[in-house]
């Protein structure tokens, strides 16, 4: 199966998820809409982003004199409210979009590029700001965080030359191309790229580094490699999938706990019903004449007690002394 076919599968999964998120019960109630039970909770915008139109309300059912049990979970809690291991907020719909986009662009870019001793690199920059990346050279490594406002790589050259990587960086093509030479002929690895304002996969990446392995004369030794932001890569999507699986498992556990609680309450109510039925049966089997006689006797005793109390309450201290 080719990449496009796999991406289409994820597109279909998103459509199925939308249908699930807008599920109605037999009465027409949207089960994930919170208190807005007659409102379709999830809407897709023109750009494909999904918004939640319900609220955070949770429906309850009175099951005993003192106990309420929650009978719903709002859609935002179930399908959104997901935080990745890197602290980025996402949701199930956006995650499927990210996976689909990463798959479609995987053939055009890499997470890490490598050259044997000599490389040239340039930057296509549609996101001016702080760029972060890592360069490994032999057994040495350095992390960089630089403010880059355009395609001029002067600051990048200065930073690399001062990083003690056994690499000499020189500028070419009006400072738009950077040539890296390892003095020991060791491999040069470039990766872990983080581009400002990008925290999810793009349909078409607009900012990236181009990396080319060359020989001493500057001749290309392989195809040019395009290095995307790490959030564009399939590897990042795998981490996201793990986070989503954990979130879904937690929601299932929450529902399971409620079901267990409801079952325990059901057992208690069934036991109570058995006792009530027994009491009703005892009353139905009792002799009516005997019950009436017993009731009259109890009423007579109660009346006598009330009269005695009234007479005693009229006496004063001297009556008792006399």
C-alpha positions as CSV (number, residue, x, y, z in Angstrom):
1,X,0.0,0.0,0.0
2,X,1.5,3.4,-1.0
3,X,1.6,6.5,1.2
4,X,-1.4,8.2,-0.4
5,X,-3.6,5.1,0.2
6,X,-2.6,5.0,3.8
7,X,-3.3,8.7,4.2
8,X,-6.7,8.3,2.7
9,X,-7.4,5.6,5.3
10,X,-6.7,8.1,8.0
11,X,-9.0,10.6,6.3
12,X,-11.8,8.1,6.4
13,X,-11.1,7.4,10.1
14,X,-11.6,11.1,10.8
15,X,-14.9,11.0,9.0
16,X,-16.0,8.0,11.0
17,X,-14.9,9.7,14.2
18,X,-17.0,12.7,13.3
19,X,-20.0,10.4,13.0
20,X,-19.3,8.8,16.3
21,X,-18.8,12.1,18.1
22,X,-22.2,13.2,16.8
23,X,-24.0,10.0,17.9
24,X,-27.7,10.3,19.0
25,X,-29.6,7.9,21.2
26,X,-33.1,6.6,20.4
27,X,-34.7,9.9,21.6
28,X,-32.6,12.1,19.3
29,X,-30.4,13.3,22.1
30,X,-26.7,14.0,21.2
31,X,-24.9,12.0,23.8
32,X,-21.6,14.0,23.7
33,X,-23.2,17.5,23.7
34,X,-23.2,18.1,27.4
35,X,-26.4,20.0,28.4
36,X,-27.0,21.0,24.7
37,X,-28.6,17.7,24.0
38,X,-30.4,18.9,20.8
39,X,-27.3,20.5,19.3
40,X,-24.9,18.6,17.0
41,X,-21.7,18.9,19.2
42,X,-19.0,18.8,16.5
43,X,-18.7,20.9,13.4
44,X,-16.0,20.9,10.7
45,X,-14.8,24.2,9.4
46,X,-13.9,25.0,5.8
47,X,-10.2,24.3,6.6
48,X,-11.0,20.9,8.0
49,X,-10.6,21.9,11.7
50,X,-13.2,20.5,14.0
51,X,-14.8,22.7,16.7
52,X,-16.9,21.6,19.7
53,X,-20.3,23.3,19.9
54,X,-21.6,21.6,23.0
55,X,-20.8,22.5,26.6
56,X,-19.2,20.9,29.7
57,X,-22.4,19.7,31.2
58,X,-22.7,16.2,32.6
59,X,-26.1,14.6,32.9
60,X,-27.0,12.8,36.1
61,X,-29.6,10.2,37.2
62,X,-31.1,9.9,40.7
63,X,-30.7,6.3,41.6
64,X,-31.3,6.4,45.4
65,X,-32.5,8.9,47.9
66,X,-29.0,10.2,48.3
67,X,-27.1,9.1,45.3
68,X,-26.7,10.6,41.8
69,X,-24.8,8.8,39.1
70,X,-23.2,10.5,36.0
71,X,-24.7,9.2,32.8
72,X,-22.7,11.1,30.2
73,X,-19.3,12.6,29.3
74,X,-19.1,15.8,27.4
75,X,-17.5,15.6,24.0
76,X,-14.7,18.0,24.7
77,X,-13.4,15.7,27.4
78,X,-13.6,12.6,25.3
79,X,-12.4,13.8,21.9
80,X,-10.3,16.9,22.9
81,X,-8.4,17.9,26.1
82,X,-5.3,15.9,25.0
83,X,-1.9,17.1,26.0
84,X,1.2,15.4,24.3
85,X,4.4,14.5,26.1
86,X,5.8,17.8,25.0
87,X,3.0,19.8,26.6
88,X,1.2,20.6,23.3
89,X,-2.6,20.6,23.3
90,X,-4.3,18.5,20.6
91,X,-7.4,16.5,19.9
92,X,-8.4,13.3,18.2
93,X,-9.4,15.0,15.0
94,X,-6.2,17.2,14.7
95,X,-4.1,14.1,15.5
96,X,-5.6,12.2,12.5
97,X,-5.0,15.2,10.3
98,X,-1.4,15.4,11.5
99,X,-0.9,11.7,10.8
100,X,-2.4,12.1,7.3
101,X,-0.3,15.1,6.5
102,X,2.9,13.5,7.8
103,X,2.4,10.5,5.7
104,X,1.8,12.5,2.5
105,X,4.9,14.7,3.0
106,X,7.2,11.9,4.3
107,X,8.6,11.2,0.8
108,X,9.7,14.8,0.5
109,X,11.5,15.3,3.7
110,X,13.5,13.8,6.5
111,X,13.9,14.3,10.2
112,X,17.7,14.0,10.1
113,X,20.2,14.5,7.3
114,X,23.8,13.1,7.1
115,X,26.9,13.8,5.0
116,X,30.4,12.3,5.1
117,X,32.7,15.1,5.9
118,X,31.3,17.9,3.7
119,X,27.9,19.3,3.2
120,X,26.0,22.4,2.0
121,X,22.8,23.7,3.4
122,X,20.3,26.5,2.9
123,X,17.1,27.7,4.5
124,X,13.6,28.4,3.1
125,X,12.2,30.6,5.8
126,X,8.5,31.5,6.0
127,X,8.5,31.5,9.8
128,X,11.0,34.0,11.1
129,X,11.9,33.5,14.7
130,X,13.9,31.2,16.9
131,X,15.1,28.0,15.2
132,X,16.4,25.1,17.2
133,X,18.5,22.2,15.8
134,X,21.2,19.8,16.7
135,X,24.5,19.0,14.8
136,X,26.5,15.9,15.5
137,X,30.0,15.6,14.2
138,X,32.0,12.5,15.0
139,X,31.7,12.0,18.8
140,X,30.8,15.6,19.4
141,X,27.4,17.2,19.5
142,X,25.9,20.7,19.9
143,X,22.4,22.1,20.3
144,X,21.6,25.5,18.7
145,X,18.9,28.0,19.3
146,X,19.1,31.0,16.9
147,X,16.9,33.9,15.9
148,X,16.7,33.7,12.1
149,X,14.6,36.3,10.3
150,X,15.2,35.4,6.7
151,X,17.5,33.2,4.5
152,X,20.8,34.8,5.6
153,X,22.8,32.2,7.4
154,X,25.5,34.4,8.8
155,X,24.5,33.9,12.4
156,X,24.3,30.2,11.9
157,X,27.8,30.1,10.5
158,X,29.1,32.1,13.5
159,X,27.4,29.8,16.0
160,X,28.7,26.6,14.3
161,X,32.3,27.9,14.1
162,X,32.2,28.6,17.9
163,X,30.7,25.3,18.9
164,X,33.9,23.1,19.0
165,X,32.6,20.5,16.6
166,X,35.7,20.2,14.4
167,X,33.5,21.9,11.7
168,X,34.4,25.0,9.7
169,X,31.3,26.8,8.3
170,X,31.8,29.2,5.4
171,X,29.2,31.3,3.6
172,X,28.4,31.2,-0.1
173,X,25.8,32.6,-2.5
174,X,25.3,36.0,-0.7
175,X,25.2,34.2,2.7
176,X,22.3,32.0,1.6
177,X,24.3,28.8,1.4
178,X,26.4,27.4,4.2
179,X,29.3,25.0,3.5
180,X,30.2,22.7,6.4
181,X,33.6,20.9,6.4
182,X,34.6,18.5,9.1
183,X,38.4,18.8,9.5
184,X,38.7,15.1,10.5
185,X,36.5,13.9,7.6
186,X,33.9,12.6,10.0
187,X,30.1,12.4,9.4
188,X,28.0,15.5,9.8
189,X,24.5,15.0,11.1
190,X,21.8,17.7,11.1
191,X,18.4,17.2,12.8
192,X,16.0,17.7,15.7
193,X,14.8,20.8,13.9
194,X,12.2,23.0,15.6
195,X,10.7,25.8,13.6
196,X,8.9,28.7,15.3
197,X,5.1,28.6,15.4
198,X,4.9,25.1,14.0
199,X,3.5,22.5,16.5
200,X,1.6,20.3,14.1
201,X,2.0,18.8,10.6
202,X,1.3,21.1,7.7
203,X,-0.4,20.2,4.4
204,X,2.6,21.7,2.6
205,X,5.7,22.6,4.7
206,X,6.7,26.3,4.1
207,X,9.9,26.4,6.2
208,X,12.7,23.9,6.0
209,X,16.5,23.4,5.6
210,X,17.9,21.9,2.5
211,X,21.0,19.7,3.0
212,X,23.3,18.4,0.4
213,X,26.3,16.0,0.7
214,X,29.2,17.2,-1.6
215,X,32.8,16.3,-2.3
216,X,35.8,18.7,-1.9
217,X,35.1,20.2,-5.3
218,X,31.5,20.9,-4.4
219,X,30.0,18.2,-6.6
220,X,26.8,16.6,-5.2
221,X,27.2,13.1,-3.9
222,X,23.6,12.3,-3.3
223,X,20.1,13.7,-3.7
224,X,19.4,16.9,-1.8
225,X,17.6,16.2,1.5
226,X,14.9,18.4,2.9
227,X,14.7,18.6,6.7
228,X,11.3,19.4,8.1
229,X,10.3,20.5,11.5
230,X,10.2,17.5,13.8
231,X,6.4,17.9,14.2
232,X,6.1,17.2,10.5
233,X,7.7,13.8,10.8
234,X,6.0,10.4,11.2
235,X,8.2,9.8,14.2
236,X,6.4,12.6,16.1
237,X,3.1,11.1,15.1
238,X,4.0,7.8,16.7
239,X,4.5,9.7,20.0
240,X,1.2,11.4,19.5
241,X,-0.6,8.1,18.9
242,X,0.8,6.8,22.2
243,X,-0.6,9.8,24.0
244,X,-4.0,9.4,22.3
245,X,-4.2,5.7,23.2
246,X,-3.5,6.6,26.8
247,X,-6.3,9.3,26.7
248,X,-8.8,7.0,25.1
249,X,-8.0,4.2,27.7
250,X,-8.5,6.7,30.5
251,X,-12.0,7.7,29.1
252,X,-12.9,4.0,28.8
253,X,-11.8,3.4,32.3
254,X,-13.9,6.3,33.5
255,X,-17.0,4.9,31.8
256,X,-16.2,1.4,33.1
257,X,-16.0,2.7,36.7
258,X,-19.4,4.3,36.3
259,X,-20.9,1.1,34.9
260,X,-19.5,-0.9,37.9
261,X,-20.9,1.7,40.3
262,X,-24.3,1.5,38.5
263,X,-24.2,-2.3,38.7
264,X,-23.5,-2.2,42.5
265,X,-26.4,0.2,43.0
266,X,-28.6,-2.0,40.9
267,X,-27.8,-5.0,43.1
268,X,-28.6,-3.0,46.2
269,X,-31.9,-1.8,44.7
270,X,-32.8,-5.4,43.7
271,X,-32.2,-6.5,47.3
272,X,-34.4,-3.7,48.6
273,X,-37.1,-4.7,46.1
274,X,-37.0,-8.2,47.4
275,X,-37.5,-7.0,51.0
276,X,-40.4,-4.7,50.0
277,X,-42.1,-7.6,48.1
278,X,-41.7,-9.8,51.1
279,X,-43.4,-7.1,53.3
280,X,-46.2,-6.7,50.9
281,X,-46.7,-10.4,50.7
282,X,-46.8,-10.6,54.5
283,X,-49.5,-7.9,54.6
284,X,-51.5,-9.7,51.9
285,X,-51.4,-13.0,53.8
286,X,-52.3,-11.5,57.2
287,X,-55.8,-12.0,58.7
288,X,-57.7,-8.7,58.4
289,X,-59.7,-9.1,61.6
290,X,-56.5,-9.8,63.6
291,X,-54.8,-6.7,62.2
292,X,-57.8,-4.5,63.0
293,X,-58.0,-5.8,66.6
294,X,-54.3,-5.2,67.1
295,X,-54.6,-1.7,65.7
296,X,-57.5,-0.9,68.0
297,X,-55.6,-2.2,71.0
298,X,-52.6,0.0,70.1
299,X,-54.8,3.1,69.6
300,X,-56.5,2.4,73.0
301,X,-53.1,2.2,74.7
302,X,-51.9,5.4,73.1
303,X,-55.1,7.2,74.1
304,X,-54.7,6.1,77.7
305,X,-51.1,7.3,77.8
306,X,-52.0,10.7,76.4
307,X,-54.7,11.2,79.1
308,X,-52.3,10.2,81.9
309,X,-49.7,12.7,80.6
310,X,-52.3,15.5,80.5
311,X,-53.4,14.8,84.1
312,X,-49.9,14.7,85.3
313,X,-48.9,17.9,83.5
314,X,-51.7,19.8,85.4
315,X,-50.3,18.9,88.9
316,X,-47.9,21.3,90.6
317,X,-45.2,20.8,93.2
318,X,-47.6,21.1,96.2
319,X,-49.9,18.3,94.7
320,X,-46.9,16.0,94.7
321,X,-45.8,17.0,98.3
322,X,-49.4,16.7,99.7
